Amino acid sequence: MQITSVAAIYFLFFVMSGFLMLPFGVRTADEAGVEKVPGQAESAPVDFQPGKVAARASVIAAVATALFVANYHYGWITAADIDFLPKPPRASG
């Protein structure tokens, strides 16, 4: 596998895990006991820290990419392993 392919896979895992990490560790103004700004949404975070989200996402993406590349090289799980659809009957003739 080429390094550019690994970088592209890492980027995809990074974006996916970044979106998955967004709701964790976020507190609203009501939960934090802080005064709301007029017009603020009820679900708006009090202290959003994108650096923490990016750090967590980069670690998760690195682990997921390493597992993906290892599976690619060693073939632990293949497409045949996850193909659960029944095979069509063969035509005799």
PEZIRA-V471185 format. One record per residue. SS is DSSP state (alpha for helix, beta for strand, coil for the rest). OMEGA is omega in degrees with one decimal (none if undefined). D_FIRST is the distance of its C-alpha to the first C-alpha in Angstrom with 1 decimal. Layout:
BEGIN
SS;OMEGA;D_FIRST + SS;OMEGA;D_FIRST
END
This chain:
BEGIN
coil;-178.5;0.0 + coil;-178.8;3.8 + alpha;177.9;6.6 + alpha;176.2;8.4 + alpha;178.3;6.6 + alpha;178.8;7.2 + alpha;178.4;10.5 + alpha;178.4;11.4 + alpha;176.9;11.0 + alpha;179.7;13.0 + alpha;178.7;15.5 + alpha;177.1;16.0 + alpha;179.6;16.7 + alpha;-179.5;18.8 + alpha;-179.4;21.0 + alpha;-178.6;21.4 + alpha;175.0;22.4 + alpha;177.4;24.6 + alpha;177.8;26.5 + alpha;-177.6;26.8 + alpha;-175.5;28.2 + coil;-176.0;30.8 + coil;-175.8;33.7 + coil;177.7;33.5 + coil;-179.0;36.0 + coil;178.4;37.8 + coil;177.3;41.6 + beta;179.5;44.0 + alpha;178.7;47.2 + alpha;-179.9;49.2 + alpha;-178.3;47.1 + alpha;-178.7;47.4 + coil;-177.8;51.1 + coil;177.3;50.7 + coil;178.3;52.8 + coil;174.7;51.1 + coil;178.5;51.1 + coil;-179.5;53.2 + coil;-179.3;51.0 + coil;177.6;48.0 + coil;179.9;46.2 + coil;-174.7;46.8 + coil;-177.5;43.1 + coil;179.8;42.3 + beta;-179.7;40.8 + coil;-175.8;43.1 + coil;-179.2;40.7 + coil;-178.8;37.2 + coil;-177.4;34.8 + alpha;177.8;31.6 + alpha;177.3;30.4 + alpha;179.6;30.5 + alpha;179.7;28.7 + alpha;179.0;25.9 + alpha;178.2;25.8 + alpha;-179.5;25.7 + alpha;-179.6;23.0 + alpha;177.4;20.7 + alpha;179.5;21.2 + alpha;179.1;20.6 + alpha;178.6;17.5 + alpha;178.7;16.1 + alpha;-179.4;17.0 + alpha;178.2;15.7 + alpha;178.1;12.2 + alpha;177.2;12.3 + alpha;179.7;13.6 + alpha;-179.1;11.1 + alpha;177.3;8.1 + alpha;177.1;10.6 + alpha;178.1;11.6 + alpha;-177.3;8.4 + alpha;-174.1;8.4 + alpha;175.5;12.2 + coil;179.2;13.1 + coil;179.4;16.0 + coil;180.0;16.7 + coil;178.5;15.9 + coil;179.0;17.5 + coil;179.5;20.3 + coil;-177.0;21.2 + coil;178.3;21.9 + coil;-176.5;23.6 + coil;-178.8;27.2 + coil;178.9;29.0 + coil;178.6;31.4 + coil;178.1;30.8 + coil;179.5;33.3 + coil;178.9;36.0 + coil;178.9;35.8 + coil;178.7;38.5 + coil;-179.5;40.8 + coil;none;42.4
END
